[in-house]
Amino acid sequence: MTYALYYSPGAASMAVHWMLIEAQIPFEARLINIDEGAQHDPEYRRLNPAGRVPTLIVDGVPRHESTALLMLLAERHPAAGLAPAPGSPERAEWLELMVFMANTVLPAMRDWFYAGEDGDPAGAEAVQALARRRIEQSWDRLDALLADGRAYLVGGKLSTADFLAVMLMRWSRNMPRKALAWPHLAVYIGKLRALPSFIELNVREGLSDWSNPAS
Ligand SMILES: N[C@@H](CCC(=O)N[C@@H](CS)C(=O)NCC(=O)O)C(=O)O
């Protein structure tokens, strides 16, 4: 099995990058800096016609969509234990959360950040207002789930749902109400950010603006 990840620091590629590091799956990392417009290069567009990151080359075939990539990697590397096994009691909750993040939180984040580019700039403010409401309602839902003191979202152990959730929570860091403002999310984020794989991920992506304070 061979992998090459096209990533941009802090972008939707981050969850996949984190999983590859945590599971110690060999891969090649290829930088596509979206702040510099590298996603529009014709060469990259051949791999990802939408001009977005991530792209994961899986055994020579370009694959897309961060949530699908996490689920695919979990399926191909079951020994890593990063998703509840099919048929296990936790599987339904994991599926539900992965789909919730993919079809509610990710699109709202896209609207928050790209309303003026993806749509008519004149309507961007209204789009962003709705996106913000959806994002904050999502934090309400995840905060309530974590209120029982669980360290991870599903099944008492680290899973792909945590990679996706923490990446999304990070994106809220400059929003009017950041995920860290929710009490149970703050505890959860603190624990997940302390994982050696998250620290290593930030080093590899050159990120330092959303780390736990040094103790
Ligand atoms: N649903 C996609 C979203 C991908 C996406 O929107 N990526 C953003 C970065 S977070 C991107 O590539 N932006 C560059 C652009 O749209 O020009 C996924 O989860 O992979």
The ligand as an SDF file (V2000), in Angstrom:
LIG
                    3D

 20 19  0  0  0  0  0  0  0  0999 V2000
  -15.1070   18.7390    1.5840 N   0  0  0  0  0  0  0  0  0  0  0  0
  -13.6960   18.8910    1.2920 C   0  0  0  0  0  0  0  0  0  0  0  0
  -13.3210   20.3420    1.5260 C   0  0  0  0  0  0  0  0  0  0  0  0
  -11.9850   20.6650    0.8970 C   0  0  0  0  0  0  0  0  0  0  0  0
  -11.7180   22.1520    0.9800 C   0  0  0  0  0  0  0  0  0  0  0  0
  -12.6580   22.9970    0.8810 O   0  0  0  0  0  0  0  0  0  0  0  0
  -10.4330   22.4740    1.1640 N   0  0  0  0  0  0  0  0  0  0  0  0
  -10.0530   23.8690    1.2410 C   0  0  0  0  0  0  0  0  0  0  0  0
   -9.0300   24.0800    2.3730 C   0  0  0  0  0  0  0  0  0  0  0  0
   -9.6930   23.7600    3.9350 S   0  0  0  0  0  0  0  0  0  0  0  0
   -9.3480   24.2530   -0.0510 C   0  0  0  0  0  0  0  0  0  0  0  0
   -8.7520   23.4280   -0.7160 O   0  0  0  0  0  0  0  0  0  0  0  0
   -9.3970   25.5450   -0.3700 N   0  0  0  0  0  0  0  0  0  0  0  0
   -8.7390   26.0920   -1.5050 C   0  0  0  0  0  0  0  0  0  0  0  0
   -9.7110   26.6730   -2.4890 C   0  0  0  0  0  0  0  0  0  0  0  0
  -10.9300   26.4190   -2.3930 O   0  0  0  0  0  0  0  0  0  0  0  0
   -9.2340   27.3880   -3.3820 O   0  0  0  0  0  0  0  0  0  0  0  0
  -12.8930   17.9590    2.1890 C   0  0  0  0  0  0  0  0  0  0  0  0
  -13.3310   17.7360    3.3290 O   0  0  0  0  0  0  0  0  0  0  0  0
  -11.8590   17.4500    1.7570 O   0  0  0  0  0  0  0  0  0  0  0  0
  1  2  1  0
  2  3  1  0
  2 18  1  0
  3  4  1  0
  4  5  1  0
  5  6  2  0
  5  7  1  0
  7  8  1  0
  8  9  1  0
  8 11  1  0
  9 10  1  0
 11 12  2  0
 11 13  1  0
 13 14  1  0
 14 15  1  0
 15 16  2  0
 15 17  1  0
 18 19  2  0
 18 20  1  0
M  END
$$$$
